[in-house]
Structure formats: structure tokens, C-alpha cells
Amino acid sequence: MSRPAGREPRRLTRWWRRRSLRTRLTVISATAIAVSVFVAFQVASELMDGKLRDTAEEQLRADSLVLATNAQHAGLAQVQLPPYPGSGRLVRVILSDGSTRTPAGQPALPPVSEPARRVAQGASNDLLESTDWNDGYRIYTLRAGDGGVQVADLADDTPINQFGFGMLLIGLLCVVGGALVGRTVARTGLAPIDRLTAAAVRVAHTQDLDADIPDEGGGEIRRLIQSINDMLTALRDSRRAQRLLAEDAAHELKTPLTSLRLNVELLIRLDRRGTLDNALPAESRTRLLNDLGAQVAELSTLAAELTDLARGDVSDESTELLDLADVVVAAATRARSRVPDILVALDVTSVWVSGRPAALQRAVLNLIDNAGKWSPPDQPVQVRLRAEGASAVLVVDDAGPGIDAADVPRVFDRFYRADSARGLPGSGLGLSIVQRVVDAHGGRATVARSVRGGALLRVDLPAAAPPAPIARLTAGEDTAVR
């Protein structure tokens, strides 16, 4: 079976890609020089060949003119033809009757051609013809008296051959020299990349992200080194953030886990003694079980928020065009299902944004949950959504005690909880997740004091044009979702 036609080119391509950059540069340099020498040889050969041909033809014409002049003075039959010296030009006289005369000892020339006979008969003045340009004769025929004279020489390619051989030697030397120069240039030019590779390998083996690669070279090399140093800086920041996250998570998990462990150990110890019913009355047992449930719920919430925060990106879900009012209503409904006693008053209008639905709903849910912790039981959390210019503005307003001025700069920090919030459930991650989601959508989250005395959290997101003119009813003014 014959091989597929495209297999060999693909194999050659794979072979070429497996070569080092030095080898590629060396081959390219040598090839470029070889092609240049070949082209130069072809051009020089043509020019030299043409020049030699013109020189030989001019010499033939000059010798023919001298012989014709002598023949006109002495007559074609009587003109002297010196014996052939063994080399050099060949001559022949064409008489009027068509016969010919040649010097003694001269090699035989090809028979007189018909065009040459017509020149001797006066049909034209001269004629240059070639029997075989490679190894034959060049013959020049000139009208003289009532006949003609011919001067011929043997085509000699020796100068061209010698020239070609010399060019071949020069070409080989140039190719070898070009390969050496290309190798040297490649080694010198790639030296910074070699050092960069060694530094990158050292970082990979030692895991030492604090060792920046020295900036050297210029142009592309410098930009490459700067890019890798920027990448190392980003990796350092990421590892530092992971370390802080792990430390903060361990700190936050320690308190509920310690409380949970103590309560469980108490139950186990009393149960082993058989004094569980006597030591814990029904009321105390119920309170203890409620505490255990609350602690388990707190751990579950903390684990879920840690998972969300550790993802780095908002999520893997795709961005889509959505109505933020639908997201807000869905988040309020979820908040009601999680905390049945919470009151949420919605005042929203249709505003379209480009975003990730699940991430945005989680952010709104965290805002409502945070406000619900502080609002008095008889005061609803007010949620307003409006379009202001090119932004979608979401405001979550509670009637709680508000946020102290000293705590405002750290409201969106991970695990940060104000002193007044230490006794309330929560992990301090909710608003941090809100900040991350808003930042990922190109928005801005701010905090201020509400006219109701509590906290006012505001989120500004870039608005988007709706997919088509849409007429929709806004949610009712101050509609309470219970």
C-alpha cells in the first residue's frame, strides 16, 4: 500500500518542531546563505556566459573582416592561408563555384550550410551560426569578393566550469561559516532565555515564589522577564491569600467546633453515667439540643461561605442578559424560606444587567440576611432597585443600630465582625462575598447610614439594554414578603 500523500510533510513538520531553537536558527541561517550563494552563482554565470559569448563573437567578426580584406586584394583563390598552428581559430574560404579552401593541417569544419552559401552568393552580408553551443563550433560567415570567408572557433565552457567550481567552494565555505555564525548568534541571543528557563525551573523545584528573576536584556526578553515576574507576584499574592484564608477559617471554625464538642462530650458523659435524665431536665435538654442545632447550622453556613470564597472566581456559570428585578425577588423569597420571621419590603423596577444569575442572587441574599440580623422584628428590610443613568442601583436598608464609623472601612473584609456583632450568628464572610461578586461584575459596593438609623448598603452595577422592548409591572411599593 502506498503511503498517504500528506504523511511525509506532517512527519517533517513534527521533526522540525522537535528541534531546539538553536538548531532551527542554525539551519535557517545556513539555508538562507546557501540560497543566496546559489542565486548569486546563477546570475553571475549568466552574466559571465553572455560576456564571453559577446567577446568571442566580436573576435570572430574582427578576424573575418581581416581575412575578407586580404581576399579582396589577392583574390579568394590566391589569398594566403597559413598552416594551422595546432590551436586557435579556424578559417575557410568559399569560392564562387561553391568549393572551399582551408589551411593545411586544420581540422575539418562542418559542411557549409545553406544560409552560409547564400551569404557567399550575395544574398546577405554576414551570418553567425552555431553547430552546437555546448561542444560545437561558432562560425561567422562574411561576404568577400564573389564568394565569402568563414572564421570559426570551438565553444569552450572551461571558464564557466572553473567559475562554477570556484563558486561552489565559496558557497560551501559560506554555508559552513553561516551555520557557525548562526549557531553563535543563536547561543548569544538565547542566553537570557536559558537563564530565564533555569530560574523558572529553580522556582518550580524549590517552590520559592519570592525569588524574582533578574531583569536583563532588552526588548522582547525584558518584557518576557517582566511578565514572568508579574506572574510570580500574582502567585505570591494568591498563596498569601490562601494562607490567610486557611488561618482565618481555622480561627472562625475553632469557636463553634469547641462549643459543639463540649456540648456533645457533656451529653456523652452523662449518658455513660446513666444520669442524663436526672442531670438535664427537659427544659435544659431542649435548650442544649437547640444550641447544638444552631452550632451545626452555623458550621454548615460557614463551610458553604468558605467554599464560595475559596473558588476565587464568581463561579463557572456563564454570563447572560438578565433582569435584576427577578434576581432580587428570588433572593428575597429564599431569605424568607431560610428565616421565616424576616420581613422584606420590595420596591423594585425592571433593570437589565449582564451577569451571572446564581452569583448575583447569592450576593443579594447575603445583603438581605445581613440586614435581617439587625432589623427589629417589627421593622422590614427595605430593598429598592432603580435605574440611575447607566447603572442599576440596589439599596438594602435596615432599621438596626447602624454601623460605627470605625467599622465602615472594614465592613467588606473577610471574617471581620464588629464588636457589637460578636454575639450574633454569622461568619463575617457574607459581605466579603458580596464585594467579590460586585467587583467581578464591574460594579461597586458601598455602605452608609440609613435615614431609619440603620445601615444602608448600596450596590451599583453597569446596566445593559434589554433584549427587546419589555413592558412589565414593577413589584408593589413596599410589598412585604413574609
N, C-alpha and C positions, 0 to 999 in steps of 0.2 A: 504493500500500500504506500502511496506517496504521502509525504507529509503535507499538512495544511500550509497554504502559501504564507499565512501570516504568522506561523510559529517562529520561524527564524528571526524576523525583525523583533518580535516580543522577547525572544531569548537574548538577542543582542542588547535590547533596551534594559533588561534585567541585569545583564552583566555590567553594563555601563553604570547603572545606578548603584551597584555594589562596590564600585571603585571609590577610593578615597578622593577627596577634593584635590589633594596634591597631584595624584595620578591624572585626574581629569585635566587640571591646568597644564600639566606637562604635555599630555597628548594633544591638547588643543593648541599649545604653542608650537610644538613640532609640526603638527599638521598645517597650521597657518603658514609657517615658514616654507614647508615643502610645497604647498600650493603656490606661494609667491614665487619661489625659485622656478617651478615648472612653467608658470605663466611668463616669467621673465625670459626663460630659455626659449619658449615658443616665439615670443615677439622678437627676441634678438636673432634667432635663427632665420626667421622670415626676412628681417631687415638685412642680415648679412648675405643671405642667399640672393636676394634681389640686387644688392650692391655688386656681388661677384658676377652675377649674370650681366648686369649693365656694363661692367668693366670689360668682360670678355667680348661682348657684342661690339663695344666701341673699338676694341683692339682688332677684331675681325674686319670691321669696316675700314680701319686705317690701313691694315695690311693689304686688303683688296684694292683700295684706291692706289696704293703704290704699285702693285702688280699691274693694274689696269693702265696706269700711266706709262709704264715701261713697255707694255704690249702695244699700245697705240704708236709709240715711237719706233719700235723694232718690228712690229707685226706679230700677230698671235702665233704664227708658225715659227718665227725666228727668235722670239723673246727667250732669253736665257733662264733656265730653271736649274738652280744649283742643286747638287745631290742632297738628298735628305740626310741631315746630320745625325739622325737617330732619335731625336725628340723635338718637340716644338710643334709649330703649326704645319698643316698640310696644305698644298696648293694643287690646283688643277686648272688647265686652260681648255675651254670649249671652243673648238674651231667652227667655222661657218657651216661645214658639212655635217656637224654633229659629232665628229670624232673628238678625242681628248688627248692632252699631253700632261704627263706628271713627271716630277723629278725622279732620277734614278734612286733606287733603294727605298722609295717611300712606300708605306703600307697602302694597300688598296682602299680606296674610298667607296662608299655605296654608289651604285649606278646613278647617273644623272637623272634627277626626277623630271617629270613632265613640266612642272612650273619653272624649274631651272632652265630647261630647254627654251621655254617661251621667253625668258629673260634674255638668253643668248640670241634669240631671233629678233629681239627688239620689242617684244610685247610690253615690257616694263623695264625699269632701270635697275632694280636690285631686288633681292629676296633673301630673307633669313629663315632658315628652316632647321629642324632638329629631327634626327632619326630616332633618337631615344634619349630623353633628357637625363636619365639616370646613368647609363653607361655607354651611350652612343655619341654621335658627332653633332656639333653645331656647325652648319655650313652656310656661309654667306656668299651669294652669287651676285656679281656686278657686271653690267653690260660694258663691253670693251671692244672697239672697232666693229667688225662684222661678226663677233662672237661674244664670248664672256669669259670671266675668270672667277674661280672659286677659291676661297680660303676657309679651312676648317680646323677645328680643334676638338680634342676629346674632352667630353664633360668630365670634370674632376670634382668629386664630392669630398675629397680628403680634407680641405679646410673646414667644411661644415662638420664632418665627423670628428675632427680634432677639437673643434669648438664645442660640440656636444659632449664629448668626453670630459673636457675641462669643466663645462658647466655641471656635469653630473658629479664630479668630485667636489666642486664648490658647493653644490646643493646638499650632498651628504654631510659635508662639514658644517654647513649652515643648520641642517636639521639637528645634528648632534649638539651643536652649540646652542641652538634654540631650545632643545629639550633640557640641557643643563641650566640655561638661563631661566627657563620656565620653572624648573624644579627649585632653583634658588629663590626666585621671586615668590613662588608659592610658599616655600618654607618660611621666608621672611614675612610675607604678608599674613600668613595664617598663624604666626607665633602668638599674637594676642589671643586668638581663638583657642589655641592649645592651652594657654594659661587659663583662659576662661573656663574651658572644659575641665581642667584639673581642679580649679576652685569649686566648680559645681559638683564634681564627683566627691570632693572632700566634704562639702556641705551635706551631700546625700548620705555619706558614710558616718559622719560624726553627728549629724542632726544639729549642728551648731548654726543656727539661723542668725546669730549676732555677728558673724564674720562677713562683712561686706567685701565684695570683690573690688580690688583696687582699680580705679579709673585710669585707663591708659589708651593710647592710640587716639584716633580722631575719626570724625565722620560716622560711618555705619558701626564701626567697632565700639565707639564711645556710646552711641545710642543703645546698642545691644547690651553693653555692660550696665548702663543706667537703668534699662528696662528690667534686667535681672535683679539689680539691687532694689528696685521698686517692688518687684515680686517678693524678694526676701523680706522687705519691710512689711508688706501685706501679710506674709506668712507669720512673721513675728507678732503682728497685731492680732492675727487670728488665734495663734496659740496662746497669747496673753489673755485674750477674751475667753477662750475655752477654760484656761486655768481659773480665771476669776469666776466664771460661771460654775465650775465644779466646786470652788471654795464657797461661793455664796449658797449654792444648792445644799452643800453639806451642812452649812450653818443653819439654813432655814429648815432643813429636814430634821435636824437634831432635836429641836424643841417638841414638835408633835410626836416624833418617834419615842422620845424619852417619856413623855406623858402617857402615850399609848402603852409602852412597855410596863410602866409602873402600875397602871390600872389592870392590865392583863395579869401581871405577876400577883397582884393582890387577890384577884379572883381565883387564880390557880392555887395560891397558898391557902386561902380559906376553904376552897373546895377539897383540898387534900386533908385538911383537918376535920372536915365534916361540919364546920361551923359557919358555912356560907349563909344559911337562912337566919341563924341567930345573930351573926355579926353584922349583917347588912339587912336592915328592914326593907320592906318592899319599896318604900319611897326612896331610900338611899340607893338601892339596887337599880331602880329605874333611872335615877339621876346619873349613876355610873355608866349604865348602858347607853344613855343618851350622849354622855361625854365621849364614850368610845366611838359611837356612830359619827359624832361631829369630827373627832380626830381622824377617823378613816376618810370621811368626806374631804377634810382639809388636805390630807395627803394625796388623795386622788386628784383634787383640783391642782395642787402644786405640781404633781407629776405631769398632768396634762399641759400646764403652762410652761413647765420646763421643756417638754418635748417641742412645743410650738416655738419657744425661744431658741432652742438649740438648732433648729433647722437652718438658721441663717437667712435663707430666702423666705419670702412670704409663704410660698408653697409651690408645688409643681403645677398647680392649675393654670390654665391659660387665661389670658386677658380677654375680656369681651365687653361689648357695649351693653350697659345695664342701667336701669332706673334705680337710683339710690334710695328713692322712697320705698320701693319694695324691700330693699335690704334692711332699712330701718324698721319697717313694720315687722318683718320676720324676726329681727333681733329682739324687739320688744316682746313679741309672743314667746320667744324662748326664755327671756328673762322672767316672764310671768310663770312659765311652767317650772322653772328652777326655784323661784322664791314666790310662793303663792301670795304672800302678803304685800308684795311690792305694788305700788301704784305708778303707772306710766301714762303721762298725758302727751299725746302726739299732736303735733301741728306741722305737717309736712306737705310739701308740694313736689311735683314731679321734676326731678333734676337728673339729667343723664350724665354718666361718667364712664370712662373706660377703666375697667379694673377687674379684680378677681373677686367673685361674689362671696366665697366662703371666708376669705381673709377679711374683707370689709365687714361682713356680718359678725365675725369674731371681735373685731375692733369696736363696733357699735355695742355689742353685747357687754364687753368689758367696761365701756363707759357707763352703761346703764347700771350694771352690777355695782360699780364703784359708787355711783350716785345713790343707789338704793341703800347702801350700808349707812349712809349719813342722814338720809331724809327721815324726818319724824314719821311715824306710822300714818298720820292723817294728812301728810303733805305728799303730793305726787312728784315724781321725777319728770320734769318738763323736757321734752325732746322736740326741737324745732329744726326744720330743714328748709332752706331757701336757696335761690339762685341769686348771687350778687356779682354782677359783672360777668367775668369769665370763670367764676368759681362756684362750686357747690359748698354751701356753708351749713355745717351741722353743729348745733349747740345742745349740750346736755346740762341742765340746770337743776340743782338740788337746793333744798331749804335747810341744809345742815349747818354746822358751825363754821364752815368755810375752811380755807387753807391759810395757815400762818404765812406771813411774808417770808420768813426764814426758810420755809419748806418749799416755796414756789420753784426755785431753780432746780430742785431735785425730784420734783413730782414724777417725772418720766424715767428716773433712774431705776435700774433693775434692783429688786429686793428692798428698795427704800420704803420705809414706813415711818410716818411722823410719830412722835411720841404719843400723841392723842389716839393713834390708831393701833397701838400695840395690843390692846385688849380685844380688838375686833378680828373676826376671821379674815383670812387672806394671806397672800404670799408676797405682795409687793411687786408682782410681775404683770398685773393686768394692764396698767397704764404704759409700762415698758413695751408690751406687745402692741398697744395702740400706736405708740410712737413709731415702732418699726414698720407697721402696716402703712401708716400715713406717709412715712418717708419713701417707702417702696412705690407708692402711687404718685410721688411728686407733690405731695401736699405739705401741710403744716399744722401742728397741734399746739395749742396754747391754753393757758389756764388764767382765770381772773376771778374776781369776787362777784357773785350774783347780787342783783338788787334785792333778792329774797334773803340775803345774808349768807348763803351757802357758797359752794364752788360752782363756777361756770367753766366748763371745758368746751373748747371750740376747735373744730376740725375744718380746714379749708382744703378742698380737693379741686383739681382742674376739671371744669365742666366740659362736656362734649355735646356735639349736635345730636339730637335724636335721630333715629334711622328714618323716620317719616313723621309728618305732622300727626301728633297724637293728642287727642282730647281725652283727658282723664279727670276724674273727680279727686280733689285733694282730700286727705284724711280730715275728719271733722275737727273743728277748732276745739282744743283742749279735750280731745276724746280720751277718756280714761280706759286703759287696758288693764283689767283685773284678772 
